[in-house]
Amino acid sequence: MLNPATPNPNAPVVLVADPDPVQQQLLANALRQRFRVVVANNLAEAVSMLVVNRPRILLLEVNQPDGNGIELIKQIRRDPGTHNTIIACVTNRNAIKDKVAGFQAGADDYIIKPVNPDSFPWRLILLIRLHGL
């Protein structure tokens, strides 16, 4: 078993884009044994981190201080450099219309907070497997 402080250097990179530092920490702690985790505090940082870190997975809180995460999903899907990024909305928005909007924009999964730290990493592993990566 890997030490959470020293993840496998070959592990996939996961970008957690959530303005709430508590949520960032909860998600990062749940993932650190199987993934390399980087965090962004807003959409602008997320865009920068997508270019710099090339994450395999983006965990996106739709509610952002500098805009709507749904628009970022659309932007990612249009960009040849990022369109293969696996995107999961991890959010408090639980209305059907919000879920539909996320999937229509191009999200691969839509997860309602709070996440279960024991099963959450396995959900991401499944997404990676489904994408053939």
C-alpha positions in Angstrom: 0.0 0.0 0.0 1.3 3.4 -0.9 2.0 6.0 1.7 -0.5 8.9 1.1 2.3 11.4 1.4 4.3 9.8 -1.4 2.0 8.8 -4.3 3.2 6.7 -7.1 5.0 9.0 -9.6 3.3 7.1 -12.4 -0.2 7.5 -11.0 -2.7 9.4 -13.0 -3.0 13.1 -12.2 -6.3 14.3 -10.8 -7.2 18.0 -10.8 -9.6 19.0 -8.0 -11.2 22.3 -9.0 -13.2 23.4 -6.0 -13.2 26.8 -4.3 -13.8 25.3 -0.8 -10.5 24.3 0.8 -12.2 21.8 3.1 -13.7 20.0 0.0 -10.3 20.1 -1.7 -8.7 18.5 1.3 -11.5 15.8 1.6 -11.2 14.8 -2.0 -7.4 14.9 -2.0 -7.2 12.7 1.1 -9.6 10.2 -0.5 -7.5 10.0 -3.7 -3.8 10.4 -2.6 -3.1 6.7 -2.3 -4.0 6.0 -6.0 -3.6 9.3 -7.7 -1.4 12.4 -7.9 -3.6 15.3 -6.8 -3.4 18.9 -7.8 -5.9 21.6 -6.8 -7.4 24.8 -8.2 -9.4 27.3 -6.3 -11.4 28.7 -9.3 -12.0 28.3 -13.0 -9.0 30.4 -14.0 -6.6 28.3 -12.0 -8.3 25.2 -13.3 -7.7 26.3 -16.9 -4.0 27.0 -16.1 -3.6 23.6 -14.3 -5.2 21.8 -17.3 -2.4 23.1 -19.5 0.5 22.7 -17.1 -0.4 19.4 -15.4 -2.4 17.6 -18.1 -4.6 15.7 -15.6 -6.3 12.5 -16.7 -9.3 13.5 -14.5 -10.9 16.8 -13.6 -13.1 16.9 -10.6 -15.1 20.0 -11.0 -17.3 21.9 -8.6 -19.8 23.5 -10.9 -20.3 26.5 -8.5 -17.2 28.6 -8.9 -16.5 32.2 -7.7 -15.4 33.2 -11.2 -18.0 31.5 -13.3 -20.0 28.5 -14.2 -18.2 25.2 -14.4 -20.5 24.0 -17.2 -18.9 26.5 -19.5 -15.5 25.1 -18.7 -16.6 21.6 -19.5 -17.8 22.8 -23.0 -14.4 24.6 -23.5 -12.5 21.5 -22.5 -14.5 19.4 -25.0 -13.9 21.8 -27.8 -10.1 22.0 -27.2 -8.1 19.2 -29.0 -5.5 19.4 -26.3 -7.9 18.6 -23.4 -10.9 17.0 -25.0 -9.9 13.5 -23.7 -9.8 14.7 -20.1 -12.2 12.7 -18.0 -14.5 15.1 -16.3 -16.6 14.5 -13.2 -18.8 17.2 -11.7 -18.5 16.9 -7.9 -21.0 19.3 -6.6 -23.9 20.1 -4.2 -26.2 20.8 -7.2 -28.5 17.9 -7.2 -31.4 18.9 -9.3 -32.1 16.8 -12.4 -31.7 19.9 -14.6 -28.2 20.4 -13.2 -27.2 16.8 -13.9 -28.6 17.0 -17.4 -26.7 20.2 -18.0 -23.5 18.6 -16.8 -23.9 15.6 -19.1 -25.0 17.7 -22.1 -21.9 19.8 -21.7 -19.7 16.7 -21.8 -19.2 15.5 -18.2 -18.4 11.8 -17.8 -19.9 11.6 -14.4 -22.0 13.7 -12.0 -21.3 13.1 -8.3 -23.3 14.7 -5.5 -21.4 15.8 -2.4 -20.5 14.5 0.1 -18.5 11.8 -1.4 -17.8 8.5 0.3 -14.0 8.4 0.7 -13.9 4.6 0.6 -15.7 4.2 -2.7 -14.9 7.4 -4.4 -11.4 6.4 -5.7 -12.9 3.2 -7.2 -15.4 5.3 -9.1 -12.5 7.2 -10.7 -10.7 3.9 -11.4 -13.8 2.7 -13.2 -14.0 5.9 -15.3 -10.3 5.4 -16.3 -11.1 1.8 -17.3 -14.2 2.8 -19.2 -12.1 5.3 -21.2 -9.5 2.6 -22.0 -6.7 4.4 -20.3 
